[in-house]
Amino acid sequence: MSSGSASTGVGLRVVRIHPGARLPRYASDGAAGLDLTAALDAPLEVPSLARVKVPTGLVIALPLGHEGQVRPRSGLAIRDGLTVLNAPGTIDEDYRGEVAVLLVNLSAETVVIQPGDRIAQLVVAPVTRVVVDERADVDALGTTERGVGGFGSTGRG
């Protein structure tokens, strides 16, 4: 398994601020996201429909022009009903606080998060910054085949 060394991609600078914090790592060579783990001093009970902010014990410096996308882990979602509340959560490149994961328990049972459990994944992705160009009316935006069709307008399938 790859640890995402500097020779294979862009660098992610990380500082552990909790003794139980684990460095983010890819679970396989083909994984898109780095696993984030819970930096807890004791197990954390998450009752049904409760929301919790779980610390990772990490402060990161994302590469310039990139964001961190905090995404759910599919295993936690299907097995325990835990998912990232604001998925994907966004970490801006200039944020220097502790990375925390907002989880919600969508199951009918209490779920217990143990110290060191993998709780989410972090995808580091490039960001395109745009220049806002206000126009006087909708016609100035041009037309498309879809037009004003919104939710569900392109059909099922």
Stockholm file with secondary structure:
# STOCKHOLM 1.0

chainA/1-157         MSSGSASTGVGLRVVRIHPGARLPRYASDGAAGLDLTAALDAPLEVPSLARVKVPTGLVIALPLGHEGQVRPRSGLAIRDGLTVLNAPGTIDEDYRGEVAVLLVNLSAETVVIQPGDRIAQLVVAPVTRVVVDERADVDALGTTERGVGGFGSTGRG
#=GR chainA/1-157 SS CCCCCGGGSCCCEEEECSTTCCCCEESSTTCSSEEEECCCSSCEEECTTCEEEEEEEEEEECCTTEEEEEECCHHHHHHHCEEETTSSEEECTTCCSEEEEEEEECSSSCEEECTTCEEEEEEEEECCCCCCCCCSSGGGGCCCSSTTCCTTTTCCC
#=GC SS_cons         CCCCCGGGSCCCEEEECSTTCCCCEESSTTCSSEEEECCCSSCEEECTTCEEEEEEEEEEECCTTEEEEEECCHHHHHHHCEEETTSSEEECTTCCSEEEEEEEECSSSCEEECTTCEEEEEEEEECCCCCCCCCSSGGGGCCCSSTTCCTTTTCCC
//
